[in-house]
Amino acid sequence: MSFSTAGAYAEPGVAGLIALDVVGIKKSYHTASGPVEVVQNLTFSVRKGEFVCIVGPSGSGKTTLLRCIAGLTELSGGEVILDGRAISGPPAGMAIVFQDYGRSLFPWLTVRENVELPLKEKGLPRSERRKRADAALEAVGLPDSAHAHPWQLSGGMQQRVAIARAVAYEPSVLLMDEPFAAVDAQTRAEIQDLVRSLWERLGVTVLFVTHDIDEAVYLAQRVVVLSNKPTVVLEEVFVDLPTQRDQLSTRTDPRFADLRAHVYSLIQLAKRGKGAAVPEFRAASS
Ligand SMILES: Nc1ncnc2c1ncn2[C@@H]1O[C@H](COP(=O)(O)OP(=O)(O)OP(=O)(O)O)[C@@H](O)[C@H]1O
């Protein structure tokens, strides 16, 4: 039983199906002790409406990769193509949810004003902004918090507001950088299910960075596993679990355990410095 699907899931050249193309990107930082190569050469695609998780060892460059894709950091090489166009700065079609919701929401604005802000910048009329913001707050389960300020909400609720803001924007691609790392385990499970259900309902394309292997396998249709730095794609793992997932039955599915074990073993190899030459894993049951 093989897990690897590199190339099979996101065929380049399948016209109209690719939302995001990451083509040979490289990133080096200039530090006091000289240049540090973080991303060596990364290539992968994300199909429209696909849910892809990125995992890799700590310090492997996951956040750097997301910042490159979001146009927040200049590339040292390669290109990022969103909806067929190479990006040269933060593109209009992307929204990002960061880990640090406390700093991403404006405390002096109400919840609804926070959600409406990017829509204002997009030039949407007031009535449309209100409609979208209220629908998004409803979708994340916060219809009664529109007039509250972020500091009056729990951490989990604030992260829901950040998700509502991203969803209301109706992005072509939604980037999420460890968005649940700062919330407790119970809230984390609830927000994971919320994001899965929003993804199913809205058909948005999601690229989700996490250090949590279980979370990646639970959420994604495909997991892109990164090597340690300088980073390359170690393997793309197709998550062939049923689309309908829930915290109990999915996590106790033997296939979930196989996939988790496989991704775990890849990351252990990556940590030990093994690069692209990881032997293909086969499950004990094959
Ligand atoms: N602005 C910067 N200048 C210099 N080095 C940087 C900068 N940002 C990140 N790095 C380095 O790049 C490497 C990758 O960092 P990054 O935060 O992208 O990794 P990560 O995989 O997201 O890490 P973690 O899982 O621990 O959050 C690290 O060695 C980090 O020290």
The ligand as an SDF file (V2000), in Angstrom:
LIG
                    3D

 31 33  0  0  0  0  0  0  0  0999 V2000
   13.8720   37.1560    9.0900 N   0  0  0  0  0  0  0  0  0  0  0  0
   14.7280   36.1470    9.2520 C   0  0  0  0  0  0  0  0  0  0  0  0
   16.0570   36.3580    9.2100 N   0  0  0  0  0  0  0  0  0  0  0  0
   16.9270   35.3240    9.3440 C   0  0  0  0  0  0  0  0  0  0  0  0
   16.5720   34.0440    9.5260 N   0  0  0  0  0  0  0  0  0  0  0  0
   15.2510   33.7690    9.5760 C   0  0  0  0  0  0  0  0  0  0  0  0
   14.2670   34.8040    9.4540 C   0  0  0  0  0  0  0  0  0  0  0  0
   13.0290   34.2310    9.5300 N   0  0  0  0  0  0  0  0  0  0  0  0
   13.2430   32.9110    9.7060 C   0  0  0  0  0  0  0  0  0  0  0  0
   14.5780   32.6420    9.7370 N   0  0  0  0  0  0  0  0  0  0  0  0
   15.1760   31.3230    9.8820 C   0  0  0  0  0  0  0  0  0  0  0  0
   14.6390   30.4740    8.8850 O   0  0  0  0  0  0  0  0  0  0  0  0
   14.4530   29.1520    9.3810 C   0  0  0  0  0  0  0  0  0  0  0  0
   13.0270   28.7240    9.1240 C   0  0  0  0  0  0  0  0  0  0  0  0
   12.1460   29.4970    9.9600 O   0  0  0  0  0  0  0  0  0  0  0  0
   10.5700   29.3380    9.8710 P   0  0  0  0  0  0  0  0  0  0  0  0
    9.9860   30.1540   10.9580 O   0  0  0  0  0  0  0  0  0  0  0  0
   10.1410   29.5890    8.4800 O   0  0  0  0  0  0  0  0  0  0  0  0
   10.4260   27.7760   10.1820 O   0  0  0  0  0  0  0  0  0  0  0  0
    9.1600   26.9480   10.6680 P   0  0  0  0  0  0  0  0  0  0  0  0
    9.2530   25.6340    9.9810 O   0  0  0  0  0  0  0  0  0  0  0  0
    7.9250   27.7400   10.4730 O   0  0  0  0  0  0  0  0  0  0  0  0
    9.4870   26.8120   12.2150 O   0  0  0  0  0  0  0  0  0  0  0  0
    8.5350   26.3840   13.4510 P   0  0  0  0  0  0  0  0  0  0  0  0
    7.9370   25.0390   13.1170 O   0  0  0  0  0  0  0  0  0  0  0  0
    9.5040   26.2640   14.5930 O   0  0  0  0  0  0  0  0  0  0  0  0
    7.5280   27.4650   13.6260 O   0  0  0  0  0  0  0  0  0  0  0  0
   14.8520   29.1880   10.8550 C   0  0  0  0  0  0  0  0  0  0  0  0
   16.1670   28.6860   10.9490 O   0  0  0  0  0  0  0  0  0  0  0  0
   14.7900   30.6490   11.2000 C   0  0  0  0  0  0  0  0  0  0  0  0
   15.7280   30.9470   12.2040 O   0  0  0  0  0  0  0  0  0  0  0  0
  1  2  1  0
  2  3  1  0
  2  7  2  0
  3  4  2  0
  4  5  1  0
  5  6  2  0
  6  7  1  0
  6 10  1  0
  7  8  1  0
  8  9  2  0
  9 10  1  0
 10 11  1  0
 11 12  1  0
 11 30  1  0
 12 13  1  0
 13 14  1  0
 13 28  1  0
 14 15  1  0
 15 16  1  0
 16 17  2  0
 16 18  1  0
 16 19  1  0
 19 20  1  0
 20 21  2  0
 20 22  1  0
 20 23  1  0
 23 24  1  0
 24 25  2  0
 24 26  1  0
 24 27  1  0
 28 29  1  0
 28 30  1  0
 30 31  1  0
M  END
$$$$
